[in-house]
Amino acid sequence: MAATATRRKRRTYAPRVPAEQRRAQLLDAALHLVVSRGHNAVRMAAVADQAGVTKPVVYGMYANRAELLAALLRRESEQALAQVLDVLPEDRAGRRPGELLSDVLDRFLAAVRAAPERWHCVVMPMPDMPAEFHAAREQARGVALARAEQLVRDQVRAVGASPELDPEILAHTLVSLFEMAARLVLTEPERFHPARFAATLRAALGSAMSHRSGR
């Protein structure tokens, strides 16, 4: 009897950690599942397996799947928006448009590379994305568009550009460019390094400004 008992595998329990650390661990696991297998794969058992804990540990932090997904959405939305706002420079005076915008793009792509799974959820097509996630993504995009438009207006005014330059259209163009660059950096990082995009944008805007001044 004793020999049989010693042969039994003891159940492995997750080490005790502070609640906030555990919540972050579980949200990281859920985020990985979203990126690798889609939103529909996020189940309490799957999150437990991904995090290396038991299901009771997950239920001890989140009452159900909906609560866990809501927490994930809140965290990722807040942090993505904070990263977007952080890449916009405080001091823009005296900077050429090409230099300023290429610097913003370079800093944005650095943020994407620092948190690839977060930005995968922001810029990549995800067919099974829940409506609330899609709404949050569109809301964040709206904030980015508003900030981009203000940045463009400031630059157009500073360089005395043609009144035909529409800041709203340019803002949409820039945001679309940034999203495309992020997708390429995420899917083909060896081929599309952030420096390529920043250098190309700097050269393109510099060429356009030189052409305008030479007219």
Secondary structure, 3 states (H helix, E strand, C coil): CHHHHHHCCCCCCCCCCCHHHHHHHHHHHHHHHHHHHCHHHCCHHHHHHHHCCCHHHHHHHCCCHHHHHHHHHHHHHHHHHHHHHHHCCCCCCCCCHHHHHHHHHHHHHHHHHHCHHHHHHHHCCCCCCCHHHHHHHHHHHHHHHHHHHHHHHHHHHHHCCCCCCCHHHHHHHHHHHHHHHHHHHHHCCCCCCHHHHHHHHHHHHHHHHHHHHCC
